[in-house]
Structures are given as C-alpha cells and as structure tokens.
Amino acid sequence: MRKRVPHQHREVWPRVFRLYLFCLAWLVLALPLHAESLTPLRSVSLPPLESAQPLAGLAVIDGLTVAVAAGHAWRLDNAGKAWIALAWPAAVPAGNISVIQDGARAYLLWSAEGRSAFAELHLRDDRLDANTLPPLPEPITDARGAISTDALFVAGMAADGKPRVWQANPVDLRAGWQAVPAWPGGAPARTLVVRNQNLFVTVEASGAERLLRWSALKGWADAGAVPGEIVPGSGRALGQAHLLYLVRGAEGVRPMTYHGITGSWAVLPGATIAGNALVAAWPDGLLWAQPDGAHYAVSTAQLQSGKLLLRWLDWIVILVYLASMFGIGLYFYIREKRNSTANFFVGGRSIPFWAAGVSLYAANTSSISFIAIPAKAFESNWQYLTNNLIAVLGLAFVAVWIVPLLRRLDLMSVFSYLETRFHPAIRMLASALCIVTQIGSRMSVILFLPALAIATITGISVTLSVVLMGVFTIIYTAMGGMKAVIWTDFVQVIVKMGGALFVIGFIVWHLHGGLGEFMHTATADHKMHLLDFSFDLTKATVWGFVFLVLFDVVLTFPKDQVLMQRTLSTESDREAGRSIWMFAAIMIPGGFVFYLIGTALFVFYKANPERMNPLLPIDATFPLFIAAELPMGVTGLIIAGIFAAAMATLSGIMNSVATLISVDFYEKLAKHSSPKKSVLMAEIMTVVVGLVGIATALLLSRFDIHSLFDVSIELAGLLGGGFAGAYTLGMFTRRANSPGVAIGIGSSIVLTLIAWSFHLVHPYFYLAISILLCIVIGYLASLLFPAPKRSLEGLTIYSRAPSK
C-alpha cells in the first residue's frame, strides 16, 4: 500500500518550490552581462631597426624575430636588445621578394627567369639559409600566402590579370603544387589566411571590402562585409576559430578579430598601430615595423587572457555539493557489509527501476554531454542530435529482448555471458578490450573536459584539476560501491539539468530581442538544422545514425558493463526492462537541452563577440560563458553541474571496470578467492583504474585537439566494436562458435584500424564497421568449425525464459 504524505509535508513543498523560483528569478536579474573585451592587447616596443632599406617582411624563424629586405636580413639578438645583420642566402637574388609566414615558419617568393621561385627560410648562426623548393606553376604578382599545420596556400595575379591559387603540403613541399579554384570577381587579394581546412581571402568588391571563404567541400562562399578596409598582409589565424586583422576605419587602424563560427567582428583594445606598418604574425598576437625616417620602430602586441576566478559564494556551492557526494559514499560504506559481492557490484539487486533509469541517463550524459556537445552545437548544428532520436527506438528493442535475456542469467559481469555461450578465453579477451575502451576512449576524455572548464574558470592548471577531481571520485566510489554510484547519479542529474536549463533561460532573458532574437538568429544561420538525408558517408547523416544506432545501441548495449551493471542492479527482469524505458524517456528532452545550450551560446556570442577569448579552444566555449557571464553563486552551481556530469560517469566506469577485473580475472585466476577478497580486490582496482584514468587524461591534455567529442567517438569505434559483434553472434545466431568469434574479433579490429588510417569514412562509422566486420567474418569463420554442442537454452533470443 502506498504511504500517504503527511498534511504538513504537502503544505511545506509548495512553499519550498515558490522560494526556489524566487531565488532563480533573483539570480537571473541579479547582474547584467558585461560588454568589454575579455582579451585586450598588450603592446611592447622592441629595439628600432636602423635601416633605410624598404622592408619586404617580418617573420619568426626558428623562434627568433627576423626582418627581411631585398638582399638584406636582420635578427633580434637573444636578449632582445639589438638587431644583428645576417648574411643573405646566395640562392636568392637581391630583387623583389615576398615573405610568407605564420609566426613559426617563413618562406620567400621571388621572380627569377620568368618563374616564381620558392624557398623555405632557416637560421644558421648569423646566416639566413634558403632551401629552394619547387617553383610555382606560373609566375604571379601581388603574392600572398598562408600556412596551417597541413596546408600551404599561395595566391596572386597571373599574367592574364586573373587570380591564381595553389596549395602544397608543408610537410612535403617537394611533392609539388596543386591548383585550387580562384575566388570569384578577379580582384587581387589583400590578405590570405588559412584556418583549419578553410581559406579566407579579403578582396575589394563594389567599392567595399568583403571576406571570402573556401573549403574543398563547399567551394567559395561570401563570409560577409569587412567593417572597414583591411591593412594588406595583416591577417593571421588565432586559436581554433578566430582570425586577426588590422582594419582601417573612421576611428583609425584597429586590431579586430573575425570569428569563423558566428561570422562576427570584435575590436581588440590596447594597441595602436599605424596604417603604413608592415605586419606579421607573433605568438598570440602581431609583430609590426613602422617606418620612421632612417629606421623602423618595431613593436609587438599579444592578447592578454586573465583568469576569471570563482567568488566566495561559488566556492560554498561547490563545497556543499562535493560534501554531499562524499556523504553518500560514506553512508553506504558504513551501512553496507563489505563481504558481499552482490552488494558492492550490483547493489544487492534492490535498486528501484526509476533510480536505475536516471542513473543510466547520468552515466550516458557525462562531461562530454555537458561541455563537448554544446561546443559541437555551437560550432555546427543539431545533426548529431539525430542519434538521440533514433536511439530511443533501439532502446525499445533492448528493453524487450536483450536486457531480460541477460538479467535472468544472474550476472555481475556482462562478459560472463560470453563464457557461457562460447569459451572463457572469449570472455577474458572481450573483458580486456572493454577495460581498455572505457579507460582510453571515455574516462580520459570525461576527466579532461571538466578539468579544462575548471582551469578556464579558476586559474588552477589542467593537471591539478585532473588530479583533484579524479582522486575525489576514486574516494567516494571505492567506499560506496554500486549503491553509492546510483544514488549519487540521481542527485547529479538534478544538479546538472537544473544548471543547464538555467543557462538557456539566462541567455534568452539577456538578449535585447529576447526569445524572438534567439529564434531569428538560430534559424537564419541554420543552427537548429537536424535531419540530413544525404548519402555522403563522410558526413553525419540520418542514414549514418540509423546504421550507427543499430550497432551502437542495439548490438553494443549488452557489452556495455557501465550501463548493464545498472540494469542488473534492479529487482527483476521486468524492473530491468522498465529502467531502460525510463532511460529512453529522459534521453530525448535531455538531448535537446544540451544542444540548445550550444545554440544559445552561438546567439549570445554572435551578438557579443568581444566576450570571446580567441586563445581558448572551442570546447572551452561553455566554461568561458559560465565564468565570464553568470552571476555569483550560479557559476558555482554550474561548476557543480560539470562536476556532476563528469563524476557520475567516472564513478560508473571505475566501479564497472573494477568489477570486470575482479569477476572476470581475479575470481577466474586466483586459487583461493572468496567474496570478501573479491570485494577488496574491486576496491583496490577502483583506485588503480582511477589513477590510470588520471594518467591518460594528463596525456590527452598535451595535445591540441579540435573536438574532444569527435575524439571520444573515434576511439570508441576503434577499440570497442569487435567484442560487441561477439554478443550479436551469440544472441542472434545458433551457429557461431568460439574459434569463429575469436577470428571475427581480431579481424574487425585490424580492418577498422586500416579504414581509420586511410580516413575512408566519417569517424561515426568506425564502431558500426567494426561490429559488422566482426559479425560477418565471425559467422563465416564459424562455418569452418563444428557447430556448438552445448545447450543454448536461454542464451539466444530464440529461447527465452519467462520474466520473473
């Protein structure tokens, strides 16, 4: 019989809810959003260059500042006090030359014998060396160049008066030049900048200057008008999404940034540069030389990015949250007996379905959802949300067919099924691959992302943030077991979803046009575009997601120890199935919330481009907004939400991997194992797994990664597909056997790595390809060996026991 809620409690809750709404309304109205730039420039004067020779360019070569004129060159000494003359390379004539540079590398372009010669510059003591490279296919004038990690572009005007563009690989320039379609209009380029795979050109058109954008997939497109006149040669790439230009307008020459995602311009205050200055790229800024009689005044300007520190109320909110998570872990540590594997691994199989369903959603929406998905929606649109919509159909199949099949086997490790169906070696192989996948593709990314947010907001280094959060999660997970994991998940979903909804409302409230402006901007820029029905395998399309969900949800759910362990913690087959339905019911609205955050960030930063920090990666967009725009206290709440998103998944991974190590390896290999020793081993392995995850996250932080969301998908596909196919062969066929499945697993991993090395398809397809290869090869290989002789009753979908 359902217990009745006391009358006084029914009166208290409405008052609490009204107080909660009042606090939210106060916080929304508490502080207006700021308008000043977050990253002003700081200029520094360098020693003047005593030369009457007209400079052809400036550059940073081998870490040293270099000035180049026709037949002459100088470098700034190591102390930065004086200029030293350099010997001119004999291979380069003392004629008309152009310098192409990016703040780290430099090239020379000059005309010789009716061709445009090309050379890479290096410093050798007090000599400037020029390593000659293949010349351009035809001579050009008004040469401009741009360099990125994997592309070198050169553009100019040919003898017929039309523009030409060529591309080369800077790693292997001797491979030659490839023609690129020239921009429309035929006007000469004033600047040339490359950002990722996009080439940006500024040209004069109809009396105004416009920015044009080119990519190999989309060709040339108009990126909008320039708010003034670009100083020739002043453009450079900055960060992951910005371009930096000098723009001449009514207020003089000003440094301005163009954001490649929102298409908006912002002024960078703090530096004054004359319009006749010769400009080059400088680390995080610009280097310029301004003629002043018989010498050049040389200066630099760098972006200054101050840390946006938390305030006292933020720290109180975060500490209360962390203390409550620790308290839950401590509660279950004191309450539960430590000699029961069922209690530690599957919560005594006493978890209600609704709590398990919420915990499933919490485990599935990690810091990848809270940080990387808003960043992905901010950069692109809602196409990846298609995965959530189609996944619900896959979860329906899982709830009806797969979960009851595994739940009735009374498992703790889902890989026990593979031993029963095939062979102990298959179980241990699949379990080992799962452990590597969880630590390598999920735990490292999930731990690194919130550390990035914390570093952005508090000024604490990413390294220290990773260590602190990892250690804290280790403590409460090792103490409380699966019950602590599930009930902390439940609290964490409330925290992070409440914070996410608040951010969306906060942005819409502070837009000048409110909801109308939000919808107009989002739809005009196609930021809510959801469904792509094209058959392009290099893009995230509907067909790709249908294909992916079939393999990533239906066929991989059984092998996902993190998720299955929650369903195995329920009381019965029926309750396990209902937990999946609960998970599916939350997935779609939850997905819309996180993608809506990304769209809201796009609308906000399009209207307020000066509030962006060009030095931060795209994945730090949401953390930047949290730190710079939200009022005190709310920032702490959202940071707690980031903690919640990460820790919910981290704790699940730690507990599940520790379960696999203890059940699949320790209990199988140890001679005198016992439930008490197995629990102790799991507690120790929780600590070890956490420490390994911390180490991999620190390794990940050493790389400049464009999208961690894409990285997590790619790694999961490369590492996790083979053993998912083993489940499909076991559950959906009667003919598959141990040797065939082993061959299928090994072959799928090798062939998927080959597809990855040649970039044959979009990373989203790696997992599906790996599973499909395992199924096909494993089944065909099984035909070469005798059919299984053991009874398969209850091990396939063709023989189902009645639900409990």
N, C-alpha and C positions, 0 to 999 in steps of 0.2 A: 504494500500500500504506500502511495506517495505521501511523504510528510508534508503537512501544511506549514506554510510560512507564518510565523507569529505576526499578529496585527501590528505591533510596534516596528517590526522589521519592514513591513510593507510601507509604513509611513516614513521610515528613515531613507530608504533608497531613492524616492523622488527628490528629497532634499539634497542628497549627495549628488545626484545627476544634475540638478539645477546649479549647484555650486561648481561642478565640473565645467558646465557650459559657460558660466560666468568667468571662470579662470581662463578658459580658452579665448573668449571674446576679449578679455583684457590684454592677453598676450598678443593677439592679432593686432590690436590697436596701439599697443604699447610704444613701439618705436617705428618711425618711418624708415624706408630704405634709403641708403646713402647714395650720393651721386658722384663723389670724387673718384679719381683713378686710384686703383689699388696698387699700381706698379709705375710710379714716376721714374723718370730717368735721372741718373746722377752723372754729371759730366766731369771729366778730369782732363786737364791740359797736359800734353806731352811736350818735350823739348821741340822748339821750332826747327824746321828743316831748312838749312841755309842753301838755297839753290834757286837760280833764275831759270832753270830748265822747266818747261811745262811738264807736269807730271801726267803720266798715262794711267796710273792706277796705284792703289794701295792694296795690301794683302797681308794676311797672317800665314807665314810659311814655316812649317816645322816648329810652330809655337812662337815664332819671332815676328815682330812687326817690320814690314818691308815696304819701301816706296820705290816705284819704278818710273823712269823716264826713258825716252829714246836714247839708247846707248849708255844709260847710267842707272845705278841702283844703290840704295842705301838700306841699312837695317838699324833698328834701335838696339843699343847695347843691352846686355843682360840686366844691368842696373836701371835701365830706363832713363838714363841721364843724357845721352848724346847719340847722334847718328853716325854710323860708320859706313864709309864708302865701300861698295862691293865691286869686284871685278866682273865685267859684263861677259856673258857667255858668247863664245866665238861663233856658235851656230846661228845666232840671232843677229840680223843686220840692225844697224842703228837707224831704223826708219820708223814709219808709222806703225805702232803696235797697240793692241788691246789686251787688257788684263781681265781674266775671268776668275773669280774667287768666291769662296763661301765662308771665310773665317777660319778655315783649317787647311785648305788646299788652294793652289793657284796655277793657272795656265796662261800662256802667251799665245796670241793670234796675230799674225802679220802677213803681209803680202810679199811674195817672192817668186819671181819667174812666172808670173801670170797665174799664180795659185795662192790660196790662203793656207799658209803653213801653221802648224800647231805644235806646241811643246809643253811639257809639264815642268814646273819650276821646283827646285830644291836648293837648300843652302849647304855649301861645303866650306866650312870655316869662313873666310872673308870673300867667298866667291859665289856668285849666283849661277847655278847649273840649270841648263835647259835640256831635258830629254826629249828629243824630237819624236813626234808621233805621226800617224798617217794624216796627210793634209785633208782639208775639206774637199768634197767632190767638185766644187767650183768656187771661184773667188767671190767674196762678198764685201760690202762696206757697211758702215753703221752696225758693227758687230756687237752682239750682246750674248751673254752666256749665263747659265745657271747650273748648279751642281746639287745633287742629292746623294744619298748612300748608294743607290743603284742606277743612277741615270745622270748623264751629262748632256745638256742641250746647248746648241749654238744656233743663233739666228742672225740674219742680216739681209741686206738688199743685194740681189744679184744684178748682173749687167743689164738684164731686160727690164729693170725697175720694179720687179716683183719680189716679195719676201720669200726667203727660204728658211727652213728649219731642219736641223739634223740632230740625231740622237746617237749616243755611244754609251758603252758600259765603262764607267771609270775604273773598274777593277781590271778590265782587259781592253784598253783603248786600241791596241794594235789589231783588234778584230775588225776595226773599220767603223764607218758611219752608216746609219740608216736614215732615209728620208722620212720626215714627219709632215703631214699636210700643213701648209701655211695658214695663218689666220685670215679671215675674210677682210676685204676692204683694201688691202695693198699698201697701207700706211706703214712707215718704219716703226719698229718697236722702241719705246722709250726705256722700258725695263723688261727684264726676263727673270722670272723666279719659278723654281720648282718646289712643290710641297707634296710629299708622298708620291703618288702617281699622277699628279696634276701639274700642268704647266700653265703659269699665269703670265700674260703679256698685257702691258698698257700701251694703247695706241690712241692717236687723235682721230676722232670721227665726228663730222658735222660740227666743228668748232668746239667740241668738248672732248675731254679725255675719258676713255672707258677701259674697264678691266675685262679682258677676255680669258676664258678658262678652257683648257684642253685636257682630255684624257683619252686613252686608247679605246675605251669602251663607248664613250659618248661623243667624241669629236669636240669641235669648238662650240662654245656657248658664251653668251654675254653675261658677265658676272656683275654688271651694274656700272653706274657712273662713278667716277672718282671725284671726291669733294674738293676739287682744285686741280692743280697741274703738278704731275709727278716730276721731281728732280731727276733727270736722266741718270740711269745706273744706280739709283739709290735703293732699289728693292732687295729684300732678303727674306728668307724663311726664318721663322721664330717659333720654337716649341713644336707642338704636334699639329697645330691648326691655324697659326697666325702668320701673316706677312707684315713686314715693317717697311714703311716708305717715308720719304721726305715729301711733303705736299705743300706746294706754294698756293696760298690763297690770299684773301683780303687782309688777313691778320699776319701775313708774312709766311715764312717757311716753318712748318711744324712737323715733328715726327708723329706719324699716325700708324695705327695697326688696322689691318683688314682681317676679319675673322672668316676663315674659309667655310665654316658651317652655317653661321647665321647671316653671312654676307653684310655685316655691319662694320662701320668705321669708328675708331675712337682715337682721341688725341692723347699723346703721352706727354705730360708736363715735365718740366725740369731741365730742359736743354734747349739752347738757342743755336741754330745752325744757319749760316748764310746760304743763299741760293746758288752762289757760284762755287760752293765747296765740292771737292772730289770725295765721294763717299764709298766706303767698303764695309763688309761685314766684320763684326767684332764679337767676341763671346758675349751672348745675351745683350747685344746692342749694336752700335755703329762706331766706325772709325772714320774721321774725315780730316782733310787738309784744305785749308783756305788760303789762297794766295794773298800775300801782304807785302807788296813791294819786292824786295830781293829775297824773300824767304816765304815759307809756308807755315802758318800756325796750325799745329796738329792737335787734335783732341779726340777723346772717346766719350761715349755715353753708354751706360749699362742700366738695364732695368733693375729696380730695387724692389724686392719682394719681401715685405715684412711678415712676420708670423702673427696670426690672428689668435691671440691667446684666450683660453677659457676664463670666465669670471667666476666669482665665488659661488653664485647660485648654480651655475653649470656643474661645478665640482660636487656640490651637495647632491644634486640629482643623480649624477653618475655613481657616487659612492653609495647612495641608498640602493640603487639598482644592483650594484655589484655585491653589496652586503646581503641583499635578499636572495640572490642566486647562491651565494656561499651558504646561507642559512638553510636553503632547501637541500643542498648536498649534505650538510651536516646533520639535518633532521633524519634523512634516510640512512645515513651512516650509523647513527645511534639506534634507530628503530629496527633496522633490518638485521637479520642474522647473517653473518659473513661466511657461513659454511654451506650455503645453498647456491648451487649454480643457477637454478631456475630463478631465484630472487635477483641475483646480480645481472644475469644475461637477458632475461625476458620478464622481469618484474613480477615473478610469481604467477604469470599469466592471469593477472587480476585487473588489468588496465581497462577502463570503460572505452567503448568504441569511439566516442566523441573526442576524448582526450588523445587517443591514438591517432585519430584522423587529423586533429590540429597539429600533433607532433609530426606527422608525415608531411604536412604542408611546411612546417617550420624547418624540417630537415631539407626540404626541396627548395626553399627560398632562403638561401644563405646570403652572405655579403655580396655574392655575385648578383643576386636579385636587387639588393639594396643600393649598390653602388654601380656595378658594371652595366646592368640593364638600363637604368636611367641614362647612363652615359651613351649606351648604344642607341636608345630612342632619341636622345639629344642630337647625336651625330647623323642618324639616318631617319627611320620612321618606325611604324609598328609592325613591319613584316614578320619579325621574329615572334610576335605575339600569336601568330597563327599556330605556332607549336602548342600553346596552351589550349586553344580552342579545339584542336584536333585530338590532343592528348586525353581530353575527357572521354572521348569515345573509346580510346584504348584502355583507360582505367575501368570503364564499364566491363569490358571483356575480362580484365584482370580480376575484378571483384567477383564475377560469376564463375570463372573457370579455373584460374591459376591459384589464387590465394586459398580457396578451400582445399585444393589438392595438396598443397604444401602444408597447410595448417593442421590437417588431420594426421600428418606424419610425426607430429610432436617434436619438431626440430628446434635446435638453438642456433646452429649454423645452417644457412640455406644450402651450403655445399654438401651437407650430409646426404642430400637427395642424389647428388651425382655419384656418391659411393654406392648407394643402394641400387641405383639404376645402372651404373656402369662398373666402376672399379675405384678402389681407394686412391690410386695414383691420379685418376682424373679429378677426384675431389681435391687433392692437395695441390695439383697444378692450377686448377681454377681458383682455389682459395688464395694461392700465392699471387696470381695475376690480379685478383681483386684487391689485395692489400697494396700492391704497387700502384694500381689505378687510383685508389682512394687517397693515398698519400701524395702521389705525384701529380694527378690531374685536378684534384679537388681541394685537399687540405692545404696545400701550399698556396693556391690562389685565394682561397677563402680566408686564410690567415693574413696574407699580404694586403688584400684590399682594404680592410678596416685599418690596418697599420698605416696605409697611405693616407687614409682620412684623418687619423689621429695626428700624424705628422704634419699634415696640412693645417690643422686647426690649433694644435697645442705647441708646436715647435719641437716636440720630442722627436728624435730621429726614428726613421722607419725600423731600424734594427732594434732599438729599445722597445718600440711599440709592439713588434712581433713577439719579442721575448716575454714582455709583461702579460699580454693577452693570452699567449699560448700557455704560460705557466699557470695563470689563474684558472683557465678552462681545465687543465690537467688535474688541478687540485679537486674541484668540485665533482668532476666526472669520476675520478678514481674513488672518491668517497662514497658517492650515492648510487652507482650502478644505473640500470635502465630506468628505475622509477624516478630517480633524480633527473635523468635526461629528459624523460617525457614531461614531467611536471614543470621543469624549467622552460622547456619548449613552449608549453601552454602560456606561461606568463610572457615569454619573449615575443610570441606572435602578437599579443595585445599591445605590447610596448612599441614594436616596430611598425605595425599597421596604423596605430594611433599617430605616431610621429609622421608617417608617410602622408596620411590624409591631411594632417595639419599643414604640411609644407605646400600641398596643392592649393588649399584654401588661402593660405598666406600670400602666395604669389598672385592668385587671381584677385584678391582683395586690393593689393597694392598696384595693380596695373591701372593706368589712367582710364582706360576704357572698360575695365572690369572684365566680366565674362565675354562680352561682345568682342573686345580686342583679342582676348585669348583665342576664341574660336576663329576669328578672321585671320589672324596671323598663322595659326596652326594649319588651317585648311589651305590658305594661299600658298604656303610652302610645302604642302603635301606631307606634313609631319604625322598625320593620322592615317596615311595610306597603309592598308592592312593586307590585302589579298593580291598576290601576284601569280597569275595563272600561266605565265610563260613556261617554256620547256628548256630554259637555259640552265644547264647543270652547274654553272659557275656562280649562280645567284641563289638566294634563299627564296624559293617559290612554294606555292601551295602543294604542288606535287612532290616537291622535295620533303615537305613536312609530313605529308601523308605517308610517304615512304619511310621517313625517319621515325614517326610515331609507331608504325607497325613494328619497327625493330627496336627503337629506343624505349618504348613503354611496354608494349605487349610482350616482346621477346626478351627484354632485359630486366624487367621488374623482378622476375624470380631470382636473378643472381645478385640483386642489389641488397646486400646484407643490411645496410643502414636503414632502408625502408622496410624490408621484410621483417626485420627484428621487431619493429613496432607492431606490425600486424600479428606476429607470433606472440606478442605480449597480451593479447586480448583473451577473453574467457572461452570463446568457442569459434567454430567455423563461421557461424552467422555473424558474430560480432566482428570478426576479422574482415568479412566482406563489407559490413556497414562502415568500418573505418575507412575503407577505400572510397566508398560513396561520399563520406564526409570530406575526404581529401579532394575529390573531384568537385564538390560543391564550392569549396573555397578557392580552387585554383583559378577559375576564370575572373571573378571580381578582383582577386589579389593580383593577377597579372595585369589587368587594366590599371590598377593603382600605380604599379611601378613604371609602366610605360608612360602613364600620364604625367608622372614626375618629370621624366625626360622631356616631354613636350612642353611642360610648364617652364622648365629651365631654358629651353630654346626661346620661348616667347619672351621671357624675362631678359635674357642676355641679348636678344636682338634689339630690345628697347633700351637696354643699359649696357652697351658693350664695354664701357670704361670700367665696369666692375669685374671684368675677367682678368685672369692672371695668365699671360701668354707662356710663362715658364712652366706651368703645371701641365701634366698630361691630361688627355680628355677624360680618363677615368676619375680624375680628381674634381670634375665639374660639380657634382653634388656636394662633396665635402667642402669645396670652396664656398658654395652658397650657404651651407649650414654655418660656416664660421663667420662669413662676412655680413650676412644679411639678417639672420634671425635674432630676435631679442634674447636677452639674458634669461637663462632658465630653459627656454625652448631649445637652445643649442645643446644644452646638456641632455635634454630629453631625446633629441635626435641622435646624439652620440651614443646614448644608451641603446637606441634602436639599432644602430650599427653594431654595437657590441652584441645585442640580442641576435641579430641576423647571423653574425659570424659564429657566436658561441653555441647557438642551437645546432648548427650543422657540425661544428668542430667536435662538440661533445658526443654527438651521434657517431661520427666517424671514429673517434677514439675508442668509444665503447664497443662499436661493431668490429673494428679491426682487432682489438684486444680479445674479443670473443672468438674471432676466427683463429687467432694464434693459439689461444688456449684450447679450444674444442677440436680444431682441425689438425693441430700439430702436437701440442703438449700432451693432450689426452691420448693421441694415437701413438706417440713415440715414447712417452715416459713409461717406465716399467712399474712404478708404484704410485700412480696418480690417484687422487681422491677428490671429492667435491671441494673440500676446503683448500687443498693445494691448487686446484684449478682456478678457484676464485682469486687466490693470492697471485697466481701467475697472471691472471687477467688484470689485476690491479697494477702489477709491475709493468705489464705490457702497455697499459694505458699511459703510464709515464713515459715509457720508451717511445711509443708511437707519437706522443705529443712532442717529444724532443726532436725526433726525426722530421716531423712536420714543420717545426720551427726552423730547422736547418734548411729544408727545401725552400721555405718561404724566403729566408735570407738570401739563398742563391738566386731565386727569382727576382729579388729586388735589385740585383746587379745589372739587369738588362733593361733597355729602353723599349718597352712593349707597347704597341699602339692600342690594342684592345685585349684586356685580360679575359673578357667574356669569350672572345674567339679562341684564345689560348686554351681555356678550360675545355671547350668543345672539342678542339683538335686533339688534345692529349687523351681525353676520354675515348675518342674514336680509335686512336692508335693503340691504346693499351687494353680497352675494355670489351672489344667486340667478340674476340674469339671464344671466350668461355660463356658468353651469352648465347652463342649458337649451340653450345653443348646442351643447354637447357631445352632449347627448341627441339633438338633432335631427340632428347629423352622424353619430353612430354607429348610431342605431337607425332612421333613415329614409333613403331614397334620393331623396326628392322635395325636401327642404329645400334652399334656395339662399341666396346671400349677402344680397340685399335683404330677404327674409323674415326671416332670422335677426336682422339689424340692427333691423328693426321690432320683433321679439319682445323683444329685449334692452331697448330703450328703453321699450317699453310696460310690461314687467313691473316695471321699477324705479319708474316713475311710479305705477302702480296699487298696488304694495306700500306705497309711502310714503303713499298715501291711506288704505289699510287701517290703517296704523300711526297716522296722525293721528286716526282715529276710534276707536282701541282696539277693533277689531271682534273680534279673536281673541287667544288666548294668544301671546306673543312666539315660542314654539317653532314656530309655524306660519308665520312670515313667510318663512323660507327656502323651505319647500315651496310656499307660494303663489306666490312669485316665480318659482320654476322652472316650476311648472305653467302660469303665465300665459305665460312665455316659450315653452314648448313649443306650447301651443295657438295663441297669436297668431302665433308664428313660422311654424308649419306652415301655418295658414290664409293668412297673408300670402304664403308661398312659392308658393301656388297661383295667385297673381295675376301671377307672373313665370315665364319659361321654366324648364323643368327643367334641372339641371346637364348640361352636355355632356361635361365631362372624365370620364375613367375614375375610378370609385370603388373599383377593386380594392384590397383591403387596408385600406380606410378605414371600412368598416362591419362590423357583426358578421355580415353575410351573406356576406362573402368573407374568410376567414381563411387566412393563410399558415401552413404547418406550423411548429411550435415548433423553435427552434434547440437 
